[in-house]
Amino acid sequence: MALRHTLGWDPNFLQRSPWFWPLSAAAMRFESYRDWPSRDDLGWAYAALAQLSDAEPLRFAENVRKQDRFAGGGFRAERLYDGRITCAGEVPTREGDWHDFFNALCFMTFPRAKRALHRRQFKVLAERIEPGVQRLPGARTKEQDALTLFDEGGAVIAAQDAAYPELAAASDAERPALLQQLLDQRQARVIPFGHALFEHLVEGLRCPGGSTRLLRVEDVRVPDAQLLAAVDRGVAALLSDPSVFREPREGAHVRLAEIGLS
């Protein structure tokens, strides 16, 4: 899903689309920057926000290098992307890159959910890597595809207790109209999650299809920070359930174009 970008650093990117609203608290820490934040800058912002949410420590580090993968002979899962996050608490990050910048903002906004997602990815990959192998498994599993689609292009449909059963039971044909009705009645909200969605939005491009997940919450009319915290905890719980995110088709609750995320 990575793009070749025409847009350079823009500290006011939040104004480019109303769908950037979940990232506001994190992004506003960089409004005074004249150039791209460094990895250290991202780490300081994460640490400040983590104090407010009691999230696990995390730092943003150099990207995975090819030679690191083979250090000591053969692939080792802990040296790869998900392994570095899970085992070392560091996110491989390219500086001056919208894709990785939005990934960092998503870690700041959804710290529990993002860590749970990469723990799950690491577990699946580690189980597939035999000791001493010199190459990664070829095709990804359906579970890996489901997790990747959500990480890159996912959105959460948060529905209140009273609205959740009807929305969950609706057919594919019924769901878009019902969702729009619930959105109008403020019984549901759509929360973009995937960093590739934000990457497309910053360039004014149509968002790719990914994965939408229905989440039951007590109240969607609470302040944004409270709702995002509830979504973060709820999505982390879903990702920790091995019976969920087993294949991409699970995430087809509604097409993103049908809810105006474009």
Helices and strands as residue ranges (DSSP letters): G 13-16, G 18-23, H 24-27, G 28-30, H 39-53, E 59-61, H 66-70, G 77-79, H 81-83, I 84-88, E 90-92, H 98-109, H 111-128, H 142-153, E 154-160, H 164-169, H 175-184, E 188-192, H 195-202, E 211-217, H 224-239, G 248-251, G 256-259
